[in-house]
Amino acid sequence: MEYLSHNVTETENLGRRLAGHLHSGDVVAFFGDLGAGKTAFTRGLAAGLGCRGRVTSPTFTIVNEYDGPIPLFHFDMYRLGGEEDLFDIGWEDYLARPGICAVEWSEQVAGALPPESVRVTIRRHPEQADWREITVEGRAL
C-alpha cells in the first residue's frame, strides 16, 4: 500500500497503525535516504507497541531496545560494512527473541533479512519537501 504523509505526525501515525498488525518475531525493514523519516516512523511503531522510553536513532549504538508488552529492537545498519558484520551484533539472537525488529538502512543487509519481512520504503515527495511517500509491503494497514 502507498501512503502520503504531510508531516512528521502523520508519519508517526502510520507507524502506530502498522504496530497493530505486527506480531512478535516480525521484522520491519526500512529503506530510504538520510532524513527521509525512518526514525519518525519507528517512533510511531514503538508507541503503537506500547513501548516506553524516548525513541532515537541508534546510529552509533547500532541497536536500541525499547521495553513494552512487545519489545522493539531498533537497528541502524548504516555503519555496518555488510551482512557479515551482523554476527558481531548478535543479529540471529535478536531474531530468536520475542519482539519486533525495526531495521533502518536495510539496504546494507538485505540478503540477511527474513523473506517475510515487512518492507517500508520512505521517500521525500518530489515537489513538497515536508511530504513523504511511504510504501508498506507485507502487511495491510
Contacts in CASP RR format, 6 or more apart in sequence:
PFRMAT RR
TARGET T0000
AUTHOR 0000-0000-0000
METHOD contacts of the structure
MODEL  1
MEYLSHNVTETENLGRRLAGHLHSGDVVAFFGDLGAGKTAFTRGLAAGLG
CRGRVTSPTFTIVNEYDGPIPLFHFDMYRLGGEEDLFDIGWEDYLARPGI
CAVEWSEQVAGALPPESVRVTIRRHPEQADWREITVEGRAL
1 135 0 8 1.000
1 136 0 8 1.000
1 137 0 8 1.000
1 140 0 8 1.000
1 141 0 8 1.000
2 133 0 8 1.000
2 134 0 8 1.000
2 135 0 8 1.000
3 14 0 8 1.000
3 133 0 8 1.000
3 134 0 8 1.000
3 135 0 8 1.000
3 136 0 8 1.000
3 141 0 8 1.000
4 125 0 8 1.000
4 131 0 8 1.000
4 132 0 8 1.000
4 133 0 8 1.000
4 134 0 8 1.000
5 11 0 8 1.000
5 14 0 8 1.000
5 131 0 8 1.000
5 132 0 8 1.000
5 133 0 8 1.000
5 134 0 8 1.000
6 128 0 8 1.000
6 130 0 8 1.000
6 131 0 8 1.000
7 130 0 8 1.000
8 37 0 8 1.000
8 40 0 8 1.000
11 37 0 8 1.000
11 40 0 8 1.000
11 41 0 8 1.000
11 122 0 8 1.000
11 132 0 8 1.000
11 134 0 8 1.000
12 40 0 8 1.000
12 41 0 8 1.000
12 43 0 8 1.000
12 44 0 8 1.000
12 47 0 8 1.000
13 44 0 8 1.000
14 41 0 8 1.000
14 44 0 8 1.000
14 134 0 8 1.000
14 136 0 8 1.000
14 141 0 8 1.000
15 41 0 8 1.000
15 42 0 8 1.000
15 44 0 8 1.000
15 45 0 8 1.000
15 48 0 8 1.000
16 44 0 8 1.000
16 45 0 8 1.000
16 47 0 8 1.000
16 48 0 8 1.000
17 141 0 8 1.000
18 28 0 8 1.000
18 45 0 8 1.000
18 118 0 8 1.000
18 120 0 8 1.000
18 136 0 8 1.000
18 139 0 8 1.000
18 141 0 8 1.000
19 44 0 8 1.000
19 45 0 8 1.000
19 46 0 8 1.000
19 47 0 8 1.000
19 48 0 8 1.000
19 49 0 8 1.000
19 50 0 8 1.000
19 100 0 8 1.000
20 48 0 8 1.000
21 139 0 8 1.000
21 140 0 8 1.000
21 141 0 8 1.000
22 28 0 8 1.000
22 45 0 8 1.000
22 49 0 8 1.000
22 70 0 8 1.000
22 100 0 8 1.000
22 118 0 8 1.000
22 139 0 8 1.000
24 70 0 8 1.000
24 98 0 8 1.000
24 99 0 8 1.000
24 100 0 8 1.000
25 95 0 8 1.000
25 98 0 8 1.000
25 99 0 8 1.000
25 100 0 8 1.000
25 101 0 8 1.000
26 99 0 8 1.000
26 100 0 8 1.000
26 101 0 8 1.000
26 117 0 8 1.000
26 118 0 8 1.000
27 95 0 8 1.000
27 100 0 8 1.000
27 101 0 8 1.000
27 102 0 8 1.000
27 103 0 8 1.000
27 113 0 8 1.000
27 114 0 8 1.000
27 116 0 8 1.000
27 117 0 8 1.000
27 118 0 8 1.000
28 45 0 8 1.000
28 100 0 8 1.000
28 101 0 8 1.000
28 102 0 8 1.000
28 103 0 8 1.000
28 117 0 8 1.000
28 118 0 8 1.000
28 120 0 8 1.000
29 103 0 8 1.000
29 106 0 8 1.000
29 110 0 8 1.000
29 113 0 8 1.000
29 117 0 8 1.000
29 118 0 8 1.000
29 119 0 8 1.000
29 120 0 8 1.000
30 38 0 8 1.000
30 41 0 8 1.000
30 42 0 8 1.000
30 102 0 8 1.000
30 103 0 8 1.000
30 104 0 8 1.000
30 105 0 8 1.000
30 106 0 8 1.000
30 120 0 8 1.000
30 121 0 8 1.000
30 122 0 8 1.000
31 106 0 8 1.000
31 107 0 8 1.000
31 119 0 8 1.000
31 120 0 8 1.000
31 121 0 8 1.000
31 122 0 8 1.000
32 38 0 8 1.000
32 107 0 8 1.000
32 121 0 8 1.000
32 122 0 8 1.000
32 123 0 8 1.000
33 123 0 8 1.000
33 124 0 8 1.000
36 122 0 8 1.000
36 123 0 8 1.000
36 124 0 8 1.000
36 132 0 8 1.000
37 122 0 8 1.000
37 132 0 8 1.000
38 104 0 8 1.000
38 105 0 8 1.000
38 120 0 8 1.000
38 122 0 8 1.000
39 55 0 8 1.000
39 56 0 8 1.000
39 57 0 8 1.000
39 104 0 8 1.000
41 120 0 8 1.000
41 122 0 8 1.000
41 134 0 8 1.000
42 55 0 8 1.000
42 72 0 8 1.000
42 74 0 8 1.000
42 102 0 8 1.000
42 104 0 8 1.000
43 55 0 8 1.000
44 55 0 8 1.000
45 72 0 8 1.000
45 100 0 8 1.000
45 102 0 8 1.000
46 53 0 8 1.000
46 55 0 8 1.000
46 66 0 8 1.000
46 72 0 8 1.000
46 74 0 8 1.000
49 66 0 8 1.000
49 68 0 8 1.000
49 69 0 8 1.000
49 70 0 8 1.000
49 71 0 8 1.000
49 72 0 8 1.000
49 100 0 8 1.000
50 68 0 8 1.000
50 69 0 8 1.000
50 70 0 8 1.000
51 66 0 8 1.000
51 67 0 8 1.000
51 68 0 8 1.000
51 70 0 8 1.000
51 71 0 8 1.000
51 72 0 8 1.000
52 66 0 8 1.000
52 67 0 8 1.000
52 68 0 8 1.000
53 66 0 8 1.000
53 67 0 8 1.000
55 64 0 8 1.000
55 66 0 8 1.000
55 74 0 8 1.000
56 64 0 8 1.000
57 76 0 8 1.000
57 104 0 8 1.000
58 64 0 8 1.000
58 74 0 8 1.000
58 75 0 8 1.000
58 76 0 8 1.000
58 104 0 8 1.000
59 76 0 8 1.000
59 78 0 8 1.000
59 79 0 8 1.000
60 79 0 8 1.000
62 75 0 8 1.000
62 76 0 8 1.000
62 77 0 8 1.000
62 79 0 8 1.000
62 80 0 8 1.000
62 89 0 8 1.000
63 73 0 8 1.000
63 74 0 8 1.000
63 75 0 8 1.000
63 76 0 8 1.000
63 89 0 8 1.000
63 94 0 8 1.000
64 73 0 8 1.000
64 74 0 8 1.000
65 71 0 8 1.000
65 72 0 8 1.000
65 73 0 8 1.000
65 74 0 8 1.000
66 72 0 8 1.000
66 73 0 8 1.000
66 74 0 8 1.000
70 98 0 8 1.000
70 99 0 8 1.000
70 100 0 8 1.000
71 97 0 8 1.000
71 98 0 8 1.000
71 99 0 8 1.000
71 100 0 8 1.000
72 99 0 8 1.000
72 100 0 8 1.000
72 102 0 8 1.000
73 94 0 8 1.000
73 97 0 8 1.000
73 99 0 8 1.000
73 100 0 8 1.000
73 101 0 8 1.000
73 102 0 8 1.000
74 102 0 8 1.000
74 104 0 8 1.000
75 89 0 8 1.000
75 94 0 8 1.000
75 101 0 8 1.000
75 102 0 8 1.000
75 103 0 8 1.000
75 104 0 8 1.000
76 104 0 8 1.000
76 105 0 8 1.000
77 103 0 8 1.000
77 104 0 8 1.000
77 105 0 8 1.000
77 106 0 8 1.000
77 107 0 8 1.000
77 108 0 8 1.000
77 109 0 8 1.000
78 104 0 8 1.000
78 105 0 8 1.000
78 108 0 8 1.000
80 86 0 8 1.000
80 89 0 8 1.000
80 105 0 8 1.000
80 108 0 8 1.000
80 109 0 8 1.000
81 108 0 8 1.000
82 108 0 8 1.000
82 109 0 8 1.000
83 108 0 8 1.000
83 109 0 8 1.000
83 111 0 8 1.000
83 112 0 8 1.000
86 92 0 8 1.000
86 109 0 8 1.000
86 112 0 8 1.000
91 109 0 8 1.000
91 112 0 8 1.000
94 101 0 8 1.000
95 101 0 8 1.000
95 114 0 8 1.000
103 109 0 8 1.000
103 113 0 8 1.000
103 117 0 8 1.000
106 113 0 8 1.000
106 117 0 8 1.000
106 119 0 8 1.000
116 138 0 8 1.000
118 136 0 8 1.000
118 137 0 8 1.000
118 138 0 8 1.000
118 139 0 8 1.000
119 135 0 8 1.000
119 136 0 8 1.000
119 137 0 8 1.000
119 138 0 8 1.000
120 134 0 8 1.000
120 135 0 8 1.000
120 136 0 8 1.000
120 137 0 8 1.000
121 134 0 8 1.000
121 135 0 8 1.000
121 137 0 8 1.000
122 132 0 8 1.000
122 133 0 8 1.000
122 134 0 8 1.000
123 132 0 8 1.000
123 133 0 8 1.000
123 134 0 8 1.000
124 131 0 8 1.000
124 132 0 8 1.000
124 133 0 8 1.000
125 131 0 8 1.000
125 132 0 8 1.000
125 133 0 8 1.000
END
